Amino acid sequence: MSLRSRGRDFPLIFELSVPERVGSSYPSPDVPLRPLDELIPARQLREEAAALPEVSEPDVVRHYTRLSHRNFSIDEGFYPLGSCTMKYNPKVHEDVAGLPGFARLHPYAPVEHAQGALQLIWELEHLLAEIGGMDRVTVHPAAGAHGELTGLLMIRAYFHARGEARTKVIVPDSAHGTNPATASMAGYQVVTVKSDARGNLDVDALRAVMDRSVAAIMLTNPNTLGLFEERIQDVERIIHGGGGQMYLDGANLNAVLGVARAGDQGFDVMHMNLHKTFTTPHGGGGPGACAVGVKAHLAPFLPVPTVERVGERFVLDYDRRQSIGKLRAFYGNFGNLVRAYAYIRTMGADGLRQVAESAVLNANYLLALLRGAFDLPYDRICKHEFVLSGLRQKQQSGVTTKDMAKRLLDYGFHAPTIYFPLIVEEAIMIEPTETESKRTMDEFADAMLAIAREAQDRSEVVKTAPHTTPVQRLDEVRAARHPDLRWSPR
Ligand SMILES: Cc1ncc(COP(=O)(O)O)c(C=O)c1O
């Protein structure tokens, strides 16, 4: 296996600058030019020229092309980032989302001029309602976490309308961090329930905390261990028995598409990360899109405006007395809605089911290749992802999960998610997704096994990795909290 260099260092574009070099030059205009201070008020004119780099066109093209090669993307390689579903996004979606009728439509265009876009939103909402077993769907939220807030605000409005003052939301200890954060933002006290030895929510512990002060449970299924909640029916009975609402964090929907529906399992609300399950380039803060589905009793609380069909026309309905209100500007990240719609239409019902089957098959195949070399805290057939532990390597040679993740970069792979879920020590969370081939998974498994051997035989090479990237180990906290992104001429 060859170690791959991700490119040598190169200068900043400012360092390429040569005084008076230009990217392009044009003949002088043959019409008289008005002086600048006639066009722009003098007080708004800068006194000195901006310190911009003076470079040629090839300098610019090469510089930015080289920079773009420093990004790791799903178009470049395998991206097994557990919980994030970094699957390949078909390029046809880009063509569809770029159609001028969609891309150039002003978000405030009158509804008469936006009938096609409104029809797409309406149809997408109905397709997603069918997929989730829900009665209504909104596609306003910008991402999964925003969808969670939307769902909990609707639950809060529902109890308020019934005159019930419920104060708590139950969240399993395996939950994604956004779940407790959302519950707290929506004004609820978070009650954590532990997982049992099989990786399910501990039903006895749930029973012990359930009472009429609980508004909802936020459950992820398959959960963040990649395991199907085997006692989902018991959970439903306990929560509904106490008058609470069932909220599904549907971020892992690609594992059960076309196979199981949240609505049939008794969930009242669910969110679906369109940018994961329904393919949109995401990560690195890129745009997301989220759909939130609800059962009929929560539909009056949907955010405004809703898209309604009146005969052959589509309209925006703002006149909804019990609505939680407007979530954001406009009606959702429309470009991503177009991509999700194109994906569902091109896959069809059988194709969507195949997505889930392939996601689960791929994860179990990869797990079978790796299980001998790493600890496996929850030894079950997994769904779309699985969680290993690097505890053995840490105890034997002091090599941490983080070291191994860094070493993977030398082998040309994006690292898996690490140290999440929090209930697994030295967690390594791997999600191959349904779009990867057997060959890619074999190559990845070879790299992981090679690293496990290195951890045993020459641990220093792992502890000091990565060796082939433009930068080695960064102070990640400082990089996140105090990013230094500006070049200053002085
Ligand atoms: C299980 C789970 N829930 C919620 C979220 C939040 O989604 P988003 O990142 O779109 O806000 C994620 C994101 O990774 C997730 O994996």
The ligand as a Gaussian input file, in Angstrom:
#p B3LYP/6-31G(d) Opt

LIG

0 1
 C      -27.839000      11.491000      15.011000
 C      -27.718000      12.929000      14.603000
 N      -28.658000      13.799000      15.010000
 C      -28.611000      15.099000      14.659000
 C      -27.595000      15.591000      13.881000
 C      -27.580000      17.057000      13.554000
 O      -27.742000      17.298000      12.189000
 P      -27.112000      18.581000      11.470000
 O      -25.627000      18.391000      11.478000
 O      -27.692000      18.567000      10.104000
 O      -27.530000      19.780000      12.269000
 C      -26.585000      14.733000      13.438000
 C      -25.456000      15.251000      12.640000
 O      -24.448000      14.655000      12.450000
 C      -26.661000      13.354000      13.790000
 O      -25.745000      12.488000      13.384000

